[in-house]
Amino acid sequence: MEPQVRADLYDMMVLIRTFEEAILREYHADKKPVFDIGAGAIPGEMHLSAGQEPVAAGVCAHLTGDDAVTATHRPHHFAIAHGVDLRRMTAEIFGRVDGLGKGRGGHMHLFDPNVHFSCSGIIAEGYPPAVGQALAFQRKSTDRIAVAVTGEGAANQGGFHEALNLASLWKLPVVFVIEDNDWGISVPRSASTCVTSNAVRAAGYDMPGERVEDNSVEAVHEAAGKAIARARAGEGPSLLEVHTLRLWGHFEGDAQAYRTDLEGVPGRDPIPTFEASLRADGLLDDDGMRAARERAQQRVEDAIAFAKNSPQPEPASALEYVFA
């Protein structure tokens, strides 16, 4: 892999982590001394993607703003990697009028038509819309593709199987991505899924399937590159499962009493792992790390300030922007 590509992947992972750390800080800032999910500047549930940066960075490195991405209820990493407007995304998370959805949607309902990004709080919900987007791209005879992302728990949903079947039947330009972080909320994969790898399910729909282990951004980049090139060439869909890591809880406030792996989780953080690889190859040093973090910090804090300076929606406007 070219050194610049590796450097870009690192920068993206650092930006994502810096953003999630800032949202973590802001989310909990006014929920003390007793945690209240409805209190504060960012009320409601919050699902953060720390540890899953390699999936978004590796996949989205091959995409353009003309390609479509549908993400999950844990969407920030894919939104950032696909180029969603960081300021307006942050304002939406804070529920402000300058947000992507004018403060109506919150962090699980981010929509940016400029880069064809959407997400949803319903698991597997993004798979069928991605099939529809891919069908539109195919009928327009473009080389645009759709990427649909979900978690391993959603691979047992009907929408997952229906989407794979139709995409294969019509040979659509779509790449299905599964983020396997081992836990469907509090349920381990082994207790809910009959196969050890969802990648094998691709065979049932006559499409290539590949599982990437070790949460490696370079391995994700390579596997996604093949699947995306195949889709652009009109050769149909692929299924890519990445064994990734959820560093933090399913949601903020999750006590995680069900997790038996917490003690070893920090040692599997993908960012220090990738930093060690870049250092060993002479592509990163302390100055480079510091510069990457400073660049990320500047962008993130600018977005946080933008969000905080944006007004809250007026109560009288509650019925605006609805269908009926």
C-alpha positions in Angstrom: 0.0 0.0 0.0 1.3 3.5 -0.9 2.6 5.5 2.1 0.2 8.4 1.3 -2.8 6.0 1.5 -1.7 4.7 4.8 -1.1 8.3 6.1 -4.6 9.3 4.9 -6.2 6.3 6.6 -4.4 7.2 9.9 -5.5 10.8 9.7 -9.1 9.7 9.1 -9.0 7.3 12.1 -7.6 10.0 14.3 -10.3 12.5 13.2 -13.0 10.0 13.9 -11.7 9.2 17.4 -11.1 12.8 18.2 -14.7 13.6 17.3 -16.1 10.7 19.4 -14.0 11.7 22.4 -15.4 15.3 22.1 -19.0 14.1 21.8 -18.4 11.8 24.8 -17.1 14.8 26.8 -20.0 17.1 25.8 -22.7 14.4 26.3 -21.7 13.7 29.9 -20.8 17.3 30.8 -24.2 18.1 32.2 -25.4 14.7 33.2 -23.8 14.7 36.7 -23.8 13.8 39.5 -26.6 11.3 38.7 -26.7 10.1 35.0 -30.0 11.2 33.4 -30.3 10.2 29.7 -32.8 13.0 29.1 -30.7 15.8 30.6 -28.2 18.2 29.1 -27.2 19.8 25.9 -27.3 16.4 24.1 -30.3 14.6 25.5 -31.3 11.1 24.5 -29.3 8.0 23.6 -25.8 8.2 22.3 -24.0 5.4 20.4 -20.3 6.1 19.8 -18.0 4.2 17.4 -14.7 4.3 19.1 -12.8 1.2 18.1 -14.6 0.8 14.8 -12.7 3.4 12.9 -10.9 0.9 10.6 -14.2 -0.1 9.0 -15.3 3.4 8.0 -11.8 4.6 7.0 -11.0 1.5 5.0 -14.3 1.4 3.1 -14.9 5.1 2.5 -11.3 5.6 1.1 -12.6 4.1 -2.1 -15.8 6.2 -2.4 -16.6 9.6 -3.8 -19.4 12.0 -2.8 -21.4 10.6 -5.7 -21.6 7.2 -4.1 -24.3 6.4 -1.4 -23.8 5.2 2.1 -26.5 4.0 4.5 -25.2 3.5 8.1 -26.5 2.3 11.4 -27.6 3.8 14.8 -23.8 4.1 15.4 -23.1 6.3 12.4 -20.6 9.0 13.2 -17.5 7.2 11.9 -19.0 6.4 8.5 -20.5 9.9 8.3 -17.2 11.5 8.8 -15.3 9.2 6.5 -17.8 9.7 3.7 -17.5 13.5 4.0 -20.6 14.6 5.7 -20.5 18.2 6.7 -18.9 18.1 10.2 -20.3 21.4 11.4 -23.9 20.6 10.4 -23.6 17.0 11.6 -22.5 18.2 15.1 -25.2 20.8 15.2 -27.7 18.0 14.4 -26.3 15.9 17.3 -26.9 18.9 19.6 -30.4 19.4 18.2 -29.8 22.8 16.7 -31.4 24.5 13.8 -28.2 24.6 11.7 -28.1 20.8 11.9 -28.5 18.5 8.9 -32.1 17.9 9.8 -32.7 21.3 11.5 -32.3 19.7 14.9 -35.2 17.3 14.3 -33.4 14.0 13.9 -30.5 13.8 16.3 -27.5 11.6 16.1 -29.3 8.4 14.8 -30.9 10.3 11.9 -28.2 12.1 10.0 -29.0 12.8 6.4 -26.7 14.7 4.0 -27.9 14.6 0.4 -24.8 16.4 -0.7 -22.8 13.2 -0.2 -25.8 10.7 -0.3 -25.4 9.7 3.3 -28.2 8.5 5.6 -28.6 6.4 8.7 -31.3 5.0 11.0 -32.0 3.8 14.5 -33.6 0.6 13.1 -31.3 -2.3 12.6 -30.8 -3.5 9.0 -33.0 -0.6 7.8 -30.3 0.8 5.6 -29.9 -2.3 3.5 -33.1 -2.1 1.4 -32.7 1.7 0.6 -29.1 1.0 -0.5 -30.5 -1.6 -2.9 -32.9 1.1 -4.3 -30.0 3.5 -4.7 -27.9 0.9 -6.5 -30.8 0.2 -8.8 -31.1 3.9 -9.7 -27.4 4.1 -10.3 -27.6 1.0 -12.6 -30.5 2.3 -14.6 -28.7 5.6 -15.1 -25.7 3.6 -16.5 -23.3 5.2 -14.1 -20.4 3.7 -12.2 -21.8 5.0 -8.9 -22.3 2.4 -6.1 -24.1 2.1 -2.8 -22.6 0.9 0.5 -24.9 -0.5 3.2 -23.6 -0.9 6.7 -25.1 -2.8 9.6 -24.0 -4.7 12.7 -23.7 -8.5 13.1 -27.0 -8.7 15.0 -28.9 -7.3 12.0 -27.7 -10.1 9.8 -30.5 -12.1 11.3 -33.2 -9.6 10.2 -35.4 -10.1 7.2 -34.4 -6.9 5.6 -30.8 -8.1 5.4 -31.7 -11.3 3.5 -34.2 -9.7 1.3 -31.7 -7.0 0.3 -29.0 -9.5 -0.5 -31.4 -11.6 -2.6 -32.7 -8.8 -4.7 -29.3 -7.2 -5.2 -27.9 -10.5 -6.5 -30.9 -11.2 -8.6 -30.6 -7.8 -10.3 -26.7 -7.8 -10.2 -26.7 -4.4 -8.5 -23.7 -2.2 -7.7 -23.9 -2.4 -3.9 -21.5 -3.5 -1.2 -23.0 -4.9 2.0 -20.8 -4.3 5.1 -21.2 -6.0 8.5 -19.5 -4.6 11.5 -19.1 -7.5 13.9 -18.2 -6.0 17.3 -19.2 -9.2 19.1 -22.2 -7.8 20.9 -25.8 -7.1 19.8 -26.5 -4.7 22.6 -25.8 -7.2 25.4 -26.2 -10.4 23.5 -23.0 -12.2 22.2 -23.0 -13.3 18.6 -22.6 -16.9 19.7 -26.0 -16.8 21.5 -27.9 -15.4 18.5 -26.3 -16.5 15.3 -25.9 -20.0 14.0 -22.7 -19.3 11.9 -19.4 -18.1 13.2 -19.0 -15.8 10.2 -21.8 -14.0 8.4 -19.5 -13.8 5.4 -20.5 -17.5 4.6 -24.1 -16.3 4.1 -23.0 -14.6 0.9 -22.9 -18.0 -0.8 -26.6 -18.4 -0.3 -27.1 -15.3 -2.5 -24.5 -16.1 -5.1 -22.1 -13.3 -4.3 -18.6 -13.1 -2.9 -18.3 -13.0 0.8 -15.2 -12.1 2.9 -14.5 -11.7 6.6 -11.6 -9.4 7.7 -10.1 -10.3 11.1 -8.0 -8.3 13.5 -9.8 -4.9 13.0 -7.0 -4.0 10.5 -7.6 -0.8 8.5 -5.2 -2.0 5.8 -7.0 -5.3 5.5 -10.4 -3.6 5.3 -9.0 -1.2 2.7 -7.8 -4.1 0.5 -11.0 -6.2 0.8 -13.3 -3.2 0.3 -11.3 -2.1 -2.7 -11.9 -5.4 -4.4 -15.6 -5.4 -3.6 -16.1 -1.8 -4.7 -14.2 -2.3 -7.9 -16.4 -5.3 -8.7 -19.5 -3.3 -8.1 -18.3 -0.4 -10.3 -17.5 -2.8 -13.1 -21.1 -4.0 -13.2 -20.3 -7.4 -11.7 -22.8 -7.2 -8.9 -22.9 -7.1 -5.1 -20.5 -8.4 -2.4 -20.7 -9.0 1.3 -17.9 -7.9 3.6 -17.8 -8.6 7.3 -15.2 -7.0 9.5 -14.4 -8.3 13.0 -14.1 -4.9 14.8 -14.2 -3.7 18.3 -16.7 -1.7 20.4 -14.4 0.1 22.9 -17.2 1.7 24.8 -20.8 0.7 25.7 -23.6 0.0 23.4 -24.9 3.4 24.4 -23.6 6.0 26.9 -24.7 5.0 30.3 -24.4 1.3 29.5 -22.9 -0.4 32.6 -21.7 -3.3 30.5 -22.0 -5.8 33.3 -22.6 -8.4 30.6 -19.1 -8.0 29.0 -16.5 -10.5 29.9 -13.9 -9.0 27.6 -13.6 -5.5 29.0 -10.3 -6.0 30.8 -8.5 -6.7 27.5 -10.3 -4.2 25.3 -7.9 -1.2 25.6 -5.0 -3.4 24.4 -6.9 -4.1 21.1 -7.4 -0.4 20.3 -6.8 -0.2 16.5 -5.3 3.3 16.5 -2.2 2.5 18.7 -1.9 -0.8 16.7 -1.8 1.1 13.4 0.5 3.7 14.8 3.0 1.0 15.8 2.9 -0.4 12.2 3.5 3.1 10.7 6.4 3.7 13.1 8.0 0.4 12.3 7.9 1.4 8.6 9.4 4.8 9.2 6.2 6.6 8.2 5.2 8.1 11.5 7.0 9.7 14.5 6.0 11.7 17.5 5.8 15.0 15.5 3.6 13.3 12.9 1.3 11.9 15.6 1.1 15.3 17.3 0.3 17.1 14.1 -2.4 14.7 13.1 -4.1 15.1 16.5 -3.8 18.8 16.4 -5.4 19.0 12.9 -8.2 16.7 14.1 -8.7 18.7 17.3 -9.0 22.0 15.4 -11.7 20.6 13.1 -13.6 19.0 15.9 -13.6 21.9 18.3 -14.6 24.2 15.5 -17.6 21.9 14.8 -18.5 21.8 18.5 -18.4 25.6 18.8 -20.5 25.9 15.6 -23.1 23.6 17.2 -23.2 25.4 20.5 -23.6 28.8 18.8 -26.5 27.5 16.7 -30.0 28.3 18.2 -32.4 25.7 19.4 -35.6 25.2 17.3 -38.5 27.3 18.4 -41.3 25.3 20.0 -43.7 27.0 17.6 -41.9 25.4 14.7 -42.5 21.8 15.9 -45.0 21.0 13.2 -42.8 22.3 10.3 -40.9 19.9 8.0 -43.4 17.0 8.6 -45.5 15.3 6.0 -48.9 15.7 7.8 
